[in-house]
Amino acid sequence: MKKTKKRGITKQDEAQRIYQALFKTSIPSDVRERYNKGVRILFSGLSQREEQALADSLRKVSDIEALEMAARRRYKMHPLVSRFQLMVHLAESIPANQDIFINFTDRRIRSYFSLLLGGARTLYKWVKGFFLLRRAGNV
């Protein structure tokens, strides 16, 4: 397995952690392969310092979803935000994930409750992410 950098995590682990944070399940092997190819192509211009900072942050922080949300808001760690976006785009293309992205049934009350819960969870993750940004040393 190829390592991100000497003190970081492997690309395989990175892909698994991002997919797990987004979908709460293990990453399919084809998505992992496409993710690794995408990272090599899209992030080939990153400096070694930027790549190391990202790897260190992923290693230090347990809730990378919260870290990504705060990073997106603060415009920091752009590679992390872009890697989450890449993973979502790759996951959308899998027929098995169709139920995650498309709602086929009319459940209005449940939808409102899910929206309310999702908003509260987003607020919690956003606040937690700002603290994690400080902990990761990227403020």
C-alpha positions, 0 to 999 in steps of 0.5 A: 500500500502506498502511504500518503507521507511517512507520518500520515495514513495510507491512501487506502485508509484515507479513502475508507475513512472518508467513505465511512464518514459519509455513508457509514459503511465500508467502501466498495473496491471499485470506488476505492480504486477510482478514488485513488486514481482521482486523487493522483490526478487532481492533487498532483500539484499539491506541495509536500507540506500541504499533503503532509498537513492533510495527512496529519489532520486525518491522523489526529482527528477522529471526526473527519466529517466535522473537520471537513464541514468547518474547513469548508466554511473557513476555506481552509484545507481545500484538499480535504473538502475536494476529496470529500466532494470527489468521494460523493461524486464517485459514490453517486455513480454506484447503483447500490447507492441510489437509495441514498441520493434519491427518495422514491416515496412520499413521506412528507412528515418523515421528511420534515423530521429528517430535515430538522434532525439533519439541520441540528446535526449539521450545526453540531458537526459545524461547531465541533469541526471548528474545535477540531480545526484548532486541535489539528493545528490548521487555524 
